[in-house]
């Protein structure tokens, strides 16, 4: 139902003046217009301050950190330098998926406590990875959840931190996704997705430099897939590709049959080609697990080194 002129708020009315109105009417209208401009200016200023505070959020960085803007370290070499032209290059990506709270609390996951619920000790995972990477320059590893990595980082001495920074510079330890956690997409609010990603990326930038920021999205376990992930948190934050695990099984079956497990993901028709990102589905053998016969974890039976002889 349309509102009549009498129903309209007086503050929203625009005075219509004729040529025979006196100067007092002009002064009153000018005063009202000036007041509205001042009010609009104040609202815009407050909005910009709020946006600046959000964009300027800093991740909790240890006070002894020696990384700051302008001192970010050497660039990380591209992994493409290790490819062999003319050959089928099989990429084996050693990684760990560490839930920032699921069956156990964040503290229990990090410390390894309450193993009766689930065997998970993130502190030991990261420490053992760094130790093994240091032993062999051909080994590589990727890590995603900065909530855990930043906590582990704060416990390390200067020597260990220097070693880790060298691993990052050499491209042997890489950050993927790089958010505070691996957020869901189905029901998560886009502002929360953006904020937690910014928090994790700021930790990486402050401690390892801009060159260490992720170039690959690593959404292996979230439920649902959002256009925001493809645009704002894909190409929008400099990612070249997004890998994800969960997908509709009928869609996966069709993609396997048609060879479409790799595709171009356009999250926004209005943003167009410039915000396209490469998409990769890893659901053929589970969300993020290895192919059959290639599970080399201590909880699997594929590696004979972990099998206990019955004799």
Secondary structure, DSSP 8 states (H G I E B T S, - for coil): ----GGGS-GGG------TT--HHHHHHHHHHHHHHHHHHHHHHHHHHHHHHHHHT------TT----TT---S----GGGG--TTS-------B----SSSSS-HHHHHHT--TTT----HHHHHHHHHHHHHH-TT--EEE--HHHHHHHHHT--HHHHHHHHHHHHTTSEEESS-SSS---SSS--HHHHHHHHHHHHHHHHHHH-GGGS-SEEEESS-SS--HHHHTTTTGGGT-SEEEE----HHHHHHHHHHT-SEEEE---TTTGGGG-EEEEE--TTSSS---TT---STTSSSSGGG-----
